[in-house]
Amino acid sequence: MIIIPTRLASTRFANKILADIGGVPMFVKTAQLASQCDDVIVACDDEDVAKIAAKFGIKAIMTSKAHDSGTDRINEAAKKLSLSSDEIIINLQADEPFFEEKNLAKFKDFTNQRINDGAFMTSCLKFTDHEKAQNPNLVKVITDKDDYAIYFSRSLIPYPRSRCELYKAHIGIYGYSVDTLAQFCSLTTKELENIEKLEQLRALSSGKKIAMLEINSNSIGIDTIEDLKAAANKFGFNSSLLQ
């Protein structure tokens, strides 16, 4: 199952989940893409968002406005849906409306395999250049020899004291079982998470293993209005926010 966490409030881009993507709200565009791969639920914190989802034939479930992260929101949704403890959940961010179906299917298979092999959770990365990596809105990750995450940061990692041409850019998608999801939400190791505002650091701080899948993707995560402009130029859609 794919669960898309949606939070209406956003500090960098007000109401970004409703941003117009070719006449469709961004979170709807993401859900439509995801529905080609698996069952989709939107976990939302606003009745108007739930009504918009229903208008487009997308299932939605209401969750608390008080959650610190999208993963906490998904955990509440999983409990309300009474999912079995071993069911695999894919957490696709609402601001990833251009994440390719083939990569979503690949990630779903990867998650099933790696969770069964003992990983706590999974995520994705792609390579990017030095110029793009300097953007703090693009999260970077470093990994070990077995492709487990060592650390995530908004800063450049590794720090290029010597020449570094390519960086590993994190893509906002996660996978876990219902059981490991519940474990994640019970963790109290939030110091690094609160500093970087990256929820996956909660798991790493507790010594949990995050298996990373390397993919080739042209997707653009929409964190700012500048990202929306870049996506419109790249994918050729109109948006009322850019007129």
C-alpha positions in Angstrom: 0.0 0.0 0.0 1.1 3.6 -0.8 0.2 6.2 1.8 0.8 9.9 0.9 1.1 12.2 4.0 -0.3 15.6 3.4 0.1 18.6 5.7 -1.6 21.8 4.5 0.7 24.1 6.5 4.2 24.7 4.9 6.8 27.2 5.9 8.7 27.4 2.7 5.8 27.2 0.2 2.4 28.0 1.6 -0.2 25.3 0.9 2.2 23.7 -1.5 0.3 20.4 -1.6 -2.5 22.3 -3.5 -0.1 23.9 -6.0 -1.5 23.8 -9.5 0.2 21.2 -11.7 -1.4 21.5 -15.1 -4.9 22.1 -13.6 -4.5 19.4 -10.9 -3.5 20.0 -7.2 0.0 18.6 -6.6 -1.0 16.0 -4.0 -3.7 14.7 -6.4 -1.1 14.5 -9.2 1.2 12.4 -7.0 -1.7 10.1 -5.9 -2.7 9.6 -9.5 0.8 8.6 -10.4 1.1 6.2 -7.4 -2.3 4.6 -8.1 -0.7 3.0 -11.3 1.5 0.9 -9.0 -0.6 0.1 -5.9 -3.5 1.0 -3.7 -3.2 4.6 -2.5 -4.5 6.4 0.6 -3.9 10.1 1.3 -3.4 10.8 5.0 -4.5 14.4 5.5 -5.0 16.9 8.3 -7.6 19.1 6.7 -11.2 18.5 5.7 -10.9 20.5 2.5 -8.0 18.4 1.4 -10.1 15.3 2.0 -12.9 16.8 0.0 -10.6 17.5 -2.9 -9.3 14.0 -2.8 -12.8 12.6 -3.0 -13.6 14.9 -6.0 -10.8 13.1 -7.9 -11.8 9.7 -6.7 -8.9 9.3 -4.3 -9.3 7.6 -0.9 -8.4 9.9 2.1 -8.2 9.4 5.8 -8.1 12.2 8.4 -5.2 12.4 10.8 -4.1 14.8 13.6 -2.7 18.2 12.8 -0.1 17.8 15.7 2.2 15.3 14.0 5.9 16.2 13.8 6.5 14.3 10.6 4.9 12.6 7.7 5.9 9.2 9.1 4.0 9.9 12.3 1.0 10.8 10.2 1.2 7.6 8.2 1.5 5.6 11.4 -1.8 7.0 12.6 -3.4 6.2 9.3 -2.0 2.6 9.4 -3.6 2.1 12.8 -6.9 3.5 11.7 -6.8 1.1 8.7 -6.0 -1.9 10.9 -3.3 -3.1 8.6 -1.4 -6.3 9.5 2.0 -5.9 11.1 3.9 -7.4 8.2 2.2 -5.3 5.4 4.6 -3.1 3.5 3.9 0.6 3.3 5.4 3.0 0.9 5.6 6.6 2.0 5.5 8.8 -1.0 5.8 12.5 -0.4 3.0 14.7 -1.7 5.6 17.0 -3.3 6.9 14.2 -5.7 4.3 14.5 -8.5 6.9 13.5 -11.2 8.4 10.4 -9.6 8.3 7.8 -12.3 6.0 4.8 -12.2 8.8 2.4 -13.1 10.9 3.6 -10.2 8.0 3.4 -7.8 7.5 -0.3 -8.9 11.2 -0.9 -8.5 11.3 0.7 -5.1 8.3 -1.4 -4.0 10.1 -4.6 -4.9 13.3 -3.4 -3.3 11.5 -2.6 -0.1 9.8 -6.0 0.1 13.2 -7.7 -0.3 15.2 -5.5 2.0 12.7 -5.5 4.9 12.5 -9.3 4.7 16.3 -9.3 4.8 16.3 -7.3 8.0 16.5 -3.7 7.0 14.6 -1.3 9.3 13.4 0.8 6.5 14.3 1.8 2.9 14.7 5.0 0.8 16.1 6.2 -2.5 18.9 8.2 -3.9 20.2 9.5 -7.2 23.4 11.2 -8.2 23.7 15.0 -8.7 26.4 17.5 -9.4 28.2 19.9 -7.1 26.2 22.9 -8.2 22.8 21.4 -7.5 24.1 19.8 -4.3 24.7 23.2 -2.7 21.0 23.8 -2.5 20.0 23.1 1.2 16.5 22.1 0.1 18.2 19.1 -1.7 19.0 16.6 1.0 22.3 14.7 0.6 23.1 11.2 1.9 26.3 9.2 2.3 26.2 5.4 2.3 28.4 2.4 3.4 29.6 -0.4 1.2 26.3 -2.3 1.6 24.2 0.7 0.5 23.0 1.5 4.0 22.6 5.2 4.9 25.4 6.6 7.1 24.0 10.2 7.4 21.6 12.6 5.7 22.2 16.4 5.6 21.1 19.6 4.0 24.8 20.5 4.0 27.3 19.2 1.5 28.3 15.6 2.5 31.0 14.5 2.1 32.6 17.9 2.6 34.7 18.5 -0.6 38.1 19.3 0.9 39.4 17.4 -2.1 37.6 17.3 -5.5 34.1 15.8 -5.4 32.2 15.8 -8.7 29.1 13.8 -7.7 26.8 13.7 -4.6 24.1 11.4 -3.6 20.8 13.2 -3.5 18.1 11.8 -1.3 14.6 11.3 -2.8 11.6 11.7 -0.5 10.3 8.2 -0.5 10.4 5.6 2.3 9.4 2.0 2.8 8.7 0.0 6.0 6.5 -2.7 7.4 3.6 -1.7 9.6 5.7 -3.1 12.5 8.9 -1.1 11.8 6.8 2.0 11.1 5.3 1.7 14.6 8.8 1.2 16.0 10.1 4.3 14.2 7.3 6.4 15.7 8.2 5.2 19.2 11.8 6.3 18.9 12.9 9.3 21.1 16.2 10.0 19.4 15.1 13.3 17.9 18.1 15.7 18.5 19.6 15.5 15.0 16.1 15.3 13.4 15.2 18.6 15.1 18.4 20.3 14.0 18.3 19.3 10.3 14.5 18.9 10.1 15.0 15.4 8.6 12.9 12.7 10.2 15.0 9.8 8.9 17.8 10.9 11.3 15.6 9.7 14.1 16.2 6.1 12.9 19.9 6.5 12.3 20.4 8.0 15.7 18.9 4.9 17.2 21.2 2.6 15.2 18.6 1.5 12.7 19.5 0.4 9.2 18.1 2.4 6.2 18.7 0.5 2.9 19.2 2.9 0.0 18.2 2.1 -3.6 20.1 4.0 -6.3 17.9 5.0 -9.2 18.0 7.2 -12.3 15.2 9.7 -12.1 14.3 13.0 -13.7 11.8 13.8 -10.9 11.8 17.2 -9.3 10.6 17.5 -5.7 8.5 20.6 -5.2 9.8 22.4 -2.0 9.7 26.0 -3.2 8.1 28.1 -5.9 11.4 28.0 -7.7 11.1 24.2 -7.9 7.7 24.6 -9.4 9.1 26.9 -12.0 11.9 24.5 -12.8 9.4 21.6 -13.1 7.1 23.6 -15.3 10.0 24.3 -17.7 11.1 20.7 -17.6 7.8 18.9 -17.9 5.9 21.5 -19.9 2.8 22.2 -17.8 1.0 25.4 -16.9 0.3 26.6 -13.3 -1.9 29.4 -12.1 0.8 30.2 -9.5 3.3 31.1 -12.3 1.1 33.5 -14.2 
